Amino acid sequence: MAAGAIFLTVGGALQAGSVRFAMFLVARFLSGIGSAIAFTIAPMYISELAPAHSRGLMVSIHVMCLNSGYLISSIGSLGFSYMTDKIQWRLNFIINTFFALCLLLLLLVIPESPRWLITQGRMDEAAQILEKLHVNKYDREGVIARAEMIQIKAQVEADKALPRGFVHIFQTPSLRKRAFCTFLVWFTSMATGVLVIANLTPLLFAGLNYGSTAQFGLSTAWLVVCILCAFMGGLLVDRFGRRLFLSTY
């Protein structure tokens, strides 16, 4: 995640300060690398920290925050659309850089993944983090933390005896089925055009002959609905299961 934050910070700063179109394209490329890293690692990190009984809700927070970022960008675009100064188009990239720096600084205080620490043989650090994450008024003795520590250690030891890599995944029938399920779910969900809509909403509303203010305003309203629905889905997904909510998608 630190690598992703660095790419986002550098890319955002270069976009904000671009003086040539080629410079802007290179900066966009760097930001794309950072975004891909952050989008991939963040839900994995959340799922490794989250307790099993609320994992669905915790991972859904990632989607809520993602849409909140889109919302901040949309609100910024709406506000900056009233400006006529030449710096207008650079302001959203300045905000982008600010939040990328916040992510980089946040990494200094959030805990490392206990699973990764155990794979590195750092058992005491992993146990301390698990205890901090799990001990509460319902489990003051840290029973759940110790149980999860045992479970993770057993899984890590079992994984060491297994081959890794994409070749092994596609050569093993059970893993191949999981891979195909993952590919199909993500491919079909992205093929719905959800990211195109999220990124190009103002252009879509422009095609319906709305003015610039209405374009940004309607984009903002759409993103508010996305956040509310992500919140509702997170609250209910652990109760009703994953497939039901995928079917409503």
C-alpha positions as CSV (number, residue, x, y, z in Angstrom):
1,M,0.0,0.0,0.0
2,A,2.9,2.3,0.6
3,A,4.1,1.8,-3.0
4,G,0.6,2.6,-4.2
5,A,0.4,5.8,-2.0
6,I,3.8,6.9,-3.4
7,F,2.7,6.4,-7.0
8,L,-0.6,8.3,-6.3
9,T,1.2,11.2,-4.6
10,V,3.8,11.6,-7.3
11,G,1.2,11.1,-10.1
12,G,-1.2,13.6,-8.5
13,A,1.4,16.2,-8.0
14,L,2.7,15.9,-11.6
15,Q,-0.9,16.1,-12.9
16,A,-1.5,19.2,-10.9
17,G,1.7,20.8,-12.1
18,S,1.6,19.6,-15.7
19,V,2.8,22.1,-18.4
20,R,2.7,19.7,-21.4
21,F,0.1,17.1,-22.4
22,A,2.8,14.4,-22.5
23,M,3.7,15.2,-18.9
24,F,0.1,14.9,-18.0
25,L,-0.2,11.5,-19.7
26,V,2.9,10.1,-17.8
27,A,1.4,11.4,-14.6
28,R,-1.9,9.7,-15.3
29,F,0.0,6.5,-16.0
30,L,1.7,6.7,-12.6
31,S,-1.5,7.4,-10.8
32,G,-3.1,4.4,-12.6
33,I,-0.4,2.2,-11.2
34,G,-1.0,3.5,-7.7
35,S,-4.7,3.1,-8.0
36,A,-4.4,-0.5,-9.1
37,I,-2.1,-1.3,-6.2
38,A,-4.4,0.4,-3.7
39,F,-7.6,-1.1,-5.1
40,T,-6.0,-4.6,-4.9
41,I,-4.3,-4.5,-1.5
42,A,-6.9,-2.5,0.5
43,P,-9.7,-5.2,0.5
44,M,-7.2,-7.9,1.1
45,Y,-5.8,-6.0,4.1
46,I,-9.3,-5.4,5.5
47,S,-10.4,-9.0,5.1
48,E,-7.3,-10.2,6.9
49,L,-7.9,-7.8,9.9
50,A,-11.7,-8.3,10.0
51,P,-13.2,-10.9,12.4
52,A,-15.1,-13.6,10.5
53,H,-18.6,-12.6,11.9
54,S,-18.3,-9.1,10.4
55,R,-16.0,-9.6,7.4
56,G,-18.7,-8.8,4.9
57,L,-19.5,-5.5,6.6
58,M,-15.9,-4.6,7.0
59,V,-14.9,-5.2,3.4
60,S,-18.0,-3.3,2.2
61,I,-16.5,-0.3,3.9
62,H,-13.9,-0.3,1.2
63,V,-16.6,0.2,-1.4
64,M,-18.3,2.9,0.7
65,C,-14.9,4.8,0.9
66,L,-14.3,4.3,-2.8
67,N,-17.6,5.9,-3.6
68,S,-17.0,8.6,-1.0
69,G,-13.8,9.5,-2.9
70,Y,-15.8,9.7,-6.1
71,L,-18.2,11.9,-4.2
72,I,-15.5,14.3,-3.0
73,S,-14.2,14.6,-6.5
74,S,-17.7,15.2,-7.9
75,I,-18.4,17.9,-5.3
76,G,-15.0,19.5,-6.0
77,S,-15.8,19.5,-9.8
78,L,-19.2,21.1,-9.0
79,G,-17.6,23.8,-6.9
80,F,-14.6,24.4,-9.2
81,S,-16.9,24.7,-12.2
82,Y,-17.8,28.2,-11.0
83,M,-14.2,29.3,-11.3
84,T,-12.8,31.0,-14.4
85,D,-9.1,31.1,-13.3
86,K,-6.6,29.0,-15.3
87,I,-5.8,26.9,-12.1
88,Q,-9.4,25.6,-12.1
89,W,-8.7,22.2,-13.7
90,R,-5.7,21.6,-11.5
91,L,-7.5,21.9,-8.2
92,N,-9.0,18.4,-8.2
93,F,-5.6,16.9,-8.8
94,I,-4.3,19.0,-5.8
95,I,-7.0,17.4,-3.6
96,N,-6.0,14.0,-5.1
97,T,-2.4,14.6,-4.0
98,F,-3.5,15.7,-0.5
99,F,-5.5,12.4,0.1
100,A,-2.6,10.3,-1.3
101,L,-0.3,11.9,1.2
102,C,-2.9,11.2,3.9
103,L,-2.8,7.5,2.9
104,L,1.0,7.5,3.0
105,L,1.0,9.0,6.5
106,L,-1.8,6.7,7.7
107,L,0.4,3.7,6.9
108,L,2.7,4.8,9.7
109,V,0.1,4.1,12.4
110,I,-2.1,1.3,11.1
111,P,-1.0,-2.3,12.1
112,E,0.6,-4.8,9.8
113,S,-1.4,-7.8,8.7
114,P,-1.0,-10.5,11.4
115,R,-1.1,-13.2,8.6
116,W,1.9,-11.6,6.9
117,L,3.8,-11.3,10.1
118,I,3.2,-15.0,10.9
119,T,4.5,-15.9,7.4
120,Q,7.7,-14.0,8.3
121,G,8.0,-15.8,11.6
122,R,7.2,-12.7,13.7
123,M,4.8,-14.5,16.0
124,D,5.0,-12.1,19.0
125,E,4.1,-9.0,16.9
126,A,1.2,-10.9,15.2
127,A,-0.1,-12.0,18.6
128,Q,0.0,-8.4,20.0
129,I,-1.9,-7.0,17.0
130,L,-4.5,-9.7,17.1
131,E,-5.1,-9.1,20.8
132,K,-5.5,-5.3,20.1
133,L,-7.9,-6.0,17.3
134,H,-10.1,-8.6,19.0
135,V,-10.1,-8.0,22.8
136,N,-13.3,-6.2,23.9
137,K,-15.8,-6.1,26.7
138,Y,-17.3,-9.4,25.5
139,D,-13.9,-11.2,25.3
140,R,-11.6,-9.6,27.8
141,E,-9.4,-12.6,28.0
142,G,-8.6,-12.6,24.2
143,V,-10.0,-16.1,23.5
144,I,-10.9,-15.2,19.9
145,A,-7.5,-13.6,19.3
146,R,-5.7,-16.7,20.5
147,A,-8.0,-19.0,18.5
148,E,-7.4,-16.9,15.4
149,M,-3.6,-17.0,16.0
150,I,-3.7,-20.8,16.1
151,Q,-5.9,-20.9,13.0
152,I,-3.6,-18.6,11.0
153,K,-0.4,-20.5,12.1
154,A,-2.0,-23.8,11.0
155,Q,-3.0,-22.3,7.7
156,V,0.4,-20.8,7.0
157,E,2.1,-24.1,7.9
158,A,-0.2,-26.0,5.5
159,D,0.4,-23.4,2.8
160,K,4.1,-23.9,3.0
161,A,3.7,-27.5,1.8
162,L,1.7,-26.5,-1.2
163,P,3.0,-25.2,-4.6
164,R,2.1,-21.6,-5.6
165,G,1.5,-19.6,-8.7
166,F,-1.0,-19.4,-11.5
167,V,0.2,-22.7,-13.1
168,H,-0.7,-24.6,-9.9
169,I,-4.1,-22.8,-9.7
170,F,-5.1,-23.9,-13.2
171,Q,-3.7,-27.4,-12.8
172,T,-5.7,-28.0,-9.6
173,P,-9.4,-28.6,-10.3
174,S,-10.7,-27.1,-7.0
175,L,-8.6,-24.0,-7.3
176,R,-9.4,-23.7,-11.0
177,K,-13.1,-23.6,-10.2
178,R,-12.5,-20.8,-7.7
179,A,-10.4,-18.9,-10.2
180,F,-13.1,-19.1,-12.9
181,C,-15.8,-18.0,-10.4
182,T,-13.7,-15.0,-9.5
183,F,-13.0,-14.1,-13.1
184,L,-16.6,-14.5,-14.2
185,V,-18.0,-12.4,-11.3
186,W,-15.5,-9.6,-11.8
187,F,-15.6,-9.7,-15.6
188,T,-19.4,-9.6,-15.8
189,S,-19.7,-7.0,-13.1
190,M,-17.2,-4.7,-14.8
191,A,-18.8,-5.4,-18.2
192,T,-22.0,-3.8,-16.9
193,G,-20.1,-0.5,-17.4
194,V,-20.3,0.5,-13.8
195,L,-16.8,2.1,-13.8
196,V,-17.6,3.9,-17.1
197,I,-20.7,5.4,-15.5
198,A,-18.8,6.3,-12.3
199,N,-16.0,8.1,-14.2
200,L,-18.0,9.6,-17.1
201,T,-21.3,10.5,-15.4
202,P,-21.0,14.3,-16.3
203,L,-20.5,13.3,-20.0
204,L,-23.5,11.0,-19.9
205,F,-25.7,13.7,-18.4
206,A,-24.2,16.2,-21.0
207,G,-25.5,13.8,-23.7
208,L,-28.9,14.3,-22.2
209,N,-28.6,18.0,-22.8
210,Y,-28.1,19.0,-19.1
211,G,-26.0,22.0,-18.3
212,S,-22.7,21.8,-16.6
213,T,-24.1,22.6,-13.1
214,A,-26.8,20.0,-13.5
215,Q,-24.2,17.5,-14.8
216,F,-22.1,17.7,-11.7
217,G,-25.1,18.0,-9.4
218,L,-26.7,14.8,-10.7
219,S,-23.4,13.0,-10.6
220,T,-23.1,14.0,-6.9
221,A,-26.7,12.7,-6.2
222,W,-25.9,9.4,-8.0
223,L,-22.8,8.9,-5.9
224,V,-24.8,9.6,-2.6
225,V,-27.2,6.8,-3.7
226,C,-24.2,4.5,-4.3
227,I,-22.8,5.1,-0.8
228,L,-26.2,4.5,0.8
229,C,-26.7,1.3,-1.1
230,A,-23.1,0.1,-0.3
231,F,-23.8,0.8,3.4
232,M,-27.1,-1.2,3.3
233,G,-25.5,-4.1,1.5
234,G,-22.7,-4.2,4.1
235,L,-25.2,-4.4,6.9
236,L,-27.2,-7.2,5.3
237,V,-24.6,-9.3,3.4
238,D,-23.5,-11.3,6.4
239,R,-27.1,-12.1,7.2
240,F,-28.5,-13.0,3.8
241,G,-25.4,-14.3,1.9
242,R,-23.3,-13.1,-1.0
243,R,-25.1,-14.6,-4.0
244,L,-28.4,-12.9,-3.2
245,F,-26.8,-9.5,-3.3
246,L,-24.9,-10.3,-6.5
247,S,-28.2,-11.3,-8.1
248,T,-29.7,-7.9,-7.2
249,Y,-26.6,-6.2,-8.8
